[in-house]
């Protein structure tokens, strides 16, 4: 993206542009949906068993760091309203290579995550329909999401609004139930009394020491995948100067309410040593509260959470392909918009990849190993995207300092916090190298970047040859 007019907004009636049809209501809930991963519902049992009550601090630290990544992204997107997403500002500030690597990596992130979500949806469907073939709900989910996203971007916003609302209601219900049980000094069948003292009266807040605390980061970081999703909606957001800052500024409150308070409620009612790693602590708390339908309700919540993630994946991958095609880094057909201003070719291609990927995973003998590898690869690639956002901000401060001084939405901490966040991501990489199952992903990810490097070199050569031929023709 070169020589973009600063502060220029695409005309609303232009049929060749993405339309600004997402309202503040949509943006707020898309941001919340991105901040609440399926990992909170199903993975929190494992993180509690690893780190004990100190897991609360793990989620707070990760949320704190990612808030600054989102603020950097917000300032960059609002510095030039021609930026459709972080692909555009990374290409503009760091060079064409950054746009190419970021766009294709983010596309691959969501395809990988979407494949895992589709598999999860198929598995959760068997709770109610045990005899149904796994491929049927998987294909049905992809088909429904494709059909709805082909209509208008507003339909994506509505879907994500209601998916996120289900998550919010479930978490608020858990927190309120936990508060009531603590206030009533509820006693479980095993004799445990619900109390805040359960957070520190069993070997303290750090029962497994520093190593247990650090182990929690390996899994907890996966729960935040998708928090940057609001950055892919920039070109389709009404009044972005008002709505994007509102969505980003509310991230700390979401982290406190949806992660910290939920985990405090769980561990206050059930002492952390009794939280089972492979079960959802959400289900266990509602069962203790005397809600026999807890398993079915939470299964529904987790299913919609996975559907929300898959819906986000379908949306964001199509917008990434659109942005890449506009820059000439993907086949030109992906830059075509339907009559409803939706990148339909990108949507269809991404959905085909989801179904093909689901088929491959069905053929892998050990599903658990494949799932662990896939989610770790996805988290590593998301950290690459977050790092590119920070590096783009550092370049922006050097190259466009006049825009920073004029900005009404400055990143707090500026360049210092950029370096702090980058050091934090390096720390996470070091932790991932400690475990055998996550270490495999560290070896797999360089293969992806090697493929991208070769592809980028080939595309650059073709562009140079095309430019040379054009000059000769003139």
N, C-alpha and C positions, 0 to 999 in steps of 0.2 A: 504494500500500500504506500504509494509515493505521493508527495505534495498534496495531501488532503487539505481542503479548506478548513481552517480551525473553527470549531463550533458549528459547522454546517450540518444540518439535519436533512435526511432524505425527504423529498416531498411526499406528503401523505397519499397523493393520488397516483403516484408512479407505480405502474404494474410490474416493473422490473426490480422493485425493491421489497425487502421484507417489511411488513406492516407493523406499526406500533399499536397492537391490539391487547397487550397484557396490562391490566390495571394494577393499582397498588395492592388490592386484595390478592390478586394472583401472585404478584412478585413476593409478597410477604410469606405466603404459604409455600411457594416454590423454594424459597430460602430455608424455611423451617423443614420442609421435606428433605432437602439436601443435607441439613444438619443432623437429622435423626436417621441413622442407618438401621437396617435390620439387625446389625450386630448388637445394638442395645438390647433388643428383645431376647435374642437367642445366645449372644456371645458374652453377656455380662456375667453369667454364671462362671465361665472359665476365667475371666479376668479377676473376679472376686477371689476365687480359689488360689490364684497365683500371687496376688498382691495383698489380699486382705483389705481392711478398711482404707489403706493408702491408695487404693484404686481411685478414690474420690479426687485425690490430688493429681493423679495421672490424667484424668479427663479434663480437669481444670487447666493443667499446663498445656495440653495439646490444644484445647479450645482457645486459650490465651494467645498462643503462637499463631494459630490460623486466623484469629481476628485481625492481626496485623497484615497477614497475606491478603485478606479480603479488603482491608482499608487501602492497601497499595493498589489493588485491582480497581477499586472504586474511583480513586483519584485519577488513574490512567484512563479509564473508560470515559470519565466526565471531562477530561482535558481535551477531548476531540470526539464529538458525537458521531463522526463518521466511522469510528471504531465499532465494529459489529460484535467483537468478542476479543478475548486475549490473544487469539491468532494475529489479529490485525496490529495491535500495539507491539507485540513481540517482533513481528516482521519489520515494522516501521522503525523501532528503536534499536534492535539488536542485529537486524539484517534478514534477508530472505530465508536463510537457513533456519532461523529460529521459528518463523511462521510455519515452515514446512514440517520441522520436527515436532513442534507443539501441536499443530493441527492433527497430524496423523497419529501421534502418540495419544492425544485425548480421544480421538475416534476409537483407537484400539482399546484404551482403558474401558470405555463404556460398552464396547462389544463384548469384552471379556467379562465385565461385571454383569452385563445383560444376560449372557449365557448362563452364568451362575444363578441369576434371578429366575430365569425361565425354568431351570432344573428345580429350583426351590419351590416354585409355584406348582409344578407337577407333583412334587413330593407332598406338599401341604394339602393338595386336592385329595390325595388318597386318604386323608383323615376322615372325610365324609363319604368318599367313593372308593373303597379299598380295592375293588376289582377293575377299576378303569385303567386302560393302558397308559403308561407314562407320557407317550408322545402326543396323546389327544389334548390334555389341558395345556401342554407346552405350545402346540400349534395354535390352539384356540386363543391363548393369551396374546401371542404375536399378531394373529389375525385381527383381533379386536383393537389392540393398540395401534396397529397400522391404519385400520379403517378410520378410527377417531382422529388420529393425527393428520390424516390426509384432508380432513374437512377444513379446519382453520386453526391458527395458532391459539385462538381463544379456547378451542376445545381442549387443547393440551393444558392450558391454564386451569380450566374447570376441573379436568380430571385430577390434576395435581393438587388443586385446592381441597377436594373431598378426600383424596388419599391421605394428605397431610392432616386433615381434620380428624380422621379416625385415629391416627397415631397420637395426636395431642390429647384427645378424649381418654384414650387408654392409659397414657402416662399420668394425666391429672387424676384419673380414678385411682391409680396405684398409689400416688402420693397422698391423696385424701384418705384412702383406706389405711395406709401406714400411720398417718397422724392420729386417726381415730383409735387404732389398736394400741399405739404407744400411750395415748391419753387414758385409755381404759385399762392399761397395764395387763393386756391380754396374755393369757398363759397357754402355751401350745401343749399338745398331748404329750410331748417329751419333757415338759416341765419348764421350758424356757419362757421367761417373762419379757414381753416387748418393752424395750427401753433404749434410749439413746446411749446409755452406758455400754450397750453391746458393741459400740464402735471402738471402745478403747479398753474394756476390762478383760480382754483375752490376749495377752502379750502385746498390748498397745496398738497404735495405729499402723505400725510397721512390723507385723509379726514375723515376716520372712526376711527382714533386714533389707539392705540396699538392693541385693540381687532380685529379691521378690518384687520390690517396687519397680525396678527397671524392666522386669519380665512383663509387667502389665502394659508397657508402652507398645510391645510387639503386636498385641491383638487390638488394643484400644484405638490405635491410629487408623485401623481399617474402618471403624465405626464412623469416621469423619469424611470418608470418601464421598464426594458429591457436594461438599459444602460450597465449592466454587461455582456451582451450577448457575447461580444468579448471574454470573458473568457472561453466560452464553445467551442470555435473554435481552442483552443491552439494546440490540437493534429492533426489538419488538416490544419495548416497554414504553407505555405512555408516560410522558413527563419524567424522563430518566433522572433529571437533576434533583427531583424530589423523592422519587420512589426507590432508586437504587441506594442512596444513603440510608433511608429508613430501614430497608431490608438488612443492610450490612451492620448498622449500628445496633440492631436488636440481637445480634449473634451472642454477646456475652450473657444476656438474660436467658436466651434459649438454652445455653450450655448449663447454666445454674439450675433452671427449672427441669429440663428434660433429662439431664444426665446426673447432676450432683444430687438433687432432691430425690430422684427415683432410686439411686443407689443407697442414699441414707435411709430411705423408707424400707428398702429390702433388708439391709443389714441391721436396722434397729429392731425389726420384727423377728428375723431369723439370724442368729449369730453366724458370722462369716464362715466358721468352720463347718457349719451344717448346710451351706449352700452347695448344691451338687453341680459339678462343672459341666456335665453334658445335658442339663435340664434348664429350662427357662425359669429364672427366679420369679418372673412375673406370674407365671402359672402357680407356682408354689405359694406365693403370698395370697393370691385370691382363693386358693383352696383352703388355706388356714383360716381365711376370713369367712368361710362357710359358703362359698359360691361354687356349687358342684359343676356348673357349666364353664368353669374357668378355662379348662383345656380347649374347649371349642371356641370360646371367645378370643383367647390369645392366638389360637391357630388362625382365626379369621384376620386378626390384626396383623400378624406376621405375613400372611398371604398378601394382604393389601399393601404392606410395606414393601414386599418384593415386587409387586405389580407397579408400585410407585417408582421404585428404582428402575425397573425395566422401561417404564414410560419416559422417565428422564433420559435414559440411554437412547431410546428411539429418537427423542426430540433433539438432544445435543449432538448425536452423531450426524444427523442430517444437516444441522447447521454448520458443523465443522466441514463436511464435504462441500457445502455451498461456498463457504469462505475460501477453502482451498482451490476450488474450481475457478472462482472469480480471479484468483491470483495466478492461475495457470499451473497450479501444483497438483491438480486432480483432473480427471477427464472432464471436458467441457460440458457434457450432458448434465453433470451435477449442479451446474450454475443455473439451470432452467427452473423457473417457478411456474406453478400451476396457476389457473385463473384466480384461485383464492390466495395467491401469494405464499404458497407453501412449497418448499423444495422437495417435490414428490419423488423424483428419481433417487435422491439421497435417502429418503425414508424407505423406499422399496428395497434398495440395495442393502441398507443396514439390517432390515428385517430378514432378508435372505441369509445374511451372515449369521444372525442370531439362530435361525433354524438349523443351518448347516453346522454351526458350532455345537448346538445341543446334540445333534446326531453323533458328532465325534466323541463328546463326553459320555454318551450312553455306551460307546464301544470300549471305553477305558475300564479295565478290570477293577481297579481299586478307586472307587469314587471319592473316598475321603482324601486320599493323597492328591488326586487331581484337583479337588476343590481347594485344598490348602495351597497348592502351588498356584492355582489361578488367582485366588484372592490376594496372595502375597505379591505376585507379579503386578496385579492391578494397583495395589497400594504403592508399590515402588514407582510405577509409571505416573500415578497421581502426584507423588512427591516431586517428580521431575517437572510436571506442569506447574506446581506451586512454586518451585525454585525459579522457573523461567519468568513467572510473574514478578518475583522479587528482583531478579537480574534486570528485567525490563524497567522496573522502577528506578534502580540505580542508574541505568543509562539515561532515563528521562530526566533525572535530577542534574546530570552532567550536560545533556544536550539541550534541554528545554526548561532551564531553571526559571525563565520568565513566566512560563505557564504554571509552574509550581507556586510562584509568588502570587499569581493572580487567582489561584484555585480557591474555591470556597469550601472544598472538602479535602483538606490536607491529611495525609497519613500521620498519625501521632508517632513520635519517635524517629520519623524519617529514615535516613540511611543507616543509622545505628541499629534500629530494630530490624531492618532488612538483614544485616549481617548476623544478628542474634538468631533470627529465624533460620537462616541458611546453616548456621552452626548446629542448630537443633535438629534439622533434617539429617545432617551428617552423623549426629549422635544416634538417631533412629537407625540409620544404615548399619552402624556398628553393632547395635543390639540385634538386628536381624541376622547378622553374620554368626551370632552365638549359637543359634538353634539349627539343628540339621534340616528340619523340614522347611524353614524359611531361607536357609542358606542356598538351597537349590535354586530359588527364584533369583538370587543375586547373580548366579551363573547364567540363567536363562535370559535376563533382561538385556545384557550386552548384545545378544544375537539380534534382538529387535532393532537396536540402534545401528548395528552393522548393516542390516537390510535397508534401513532408512537412508544410511549414508550412501550406499551404492545407488539407491533409487534417486536420491537428490542429485548425485553427480551426473547420472544419465539424463535427468530432466534438464539440468543446467546446460549440458552439452547440446541438447536438442534446441533449447531456447536460443543459444548463441548461434547455432547453425541457421535457425529460422531468421534471426536478426540479420545475419550476414547476407542471406539470400534476399531479404527485403531491401537492404542497402544497394545490392547489385542491381535489383530490378528498377530502383529509382535512378 
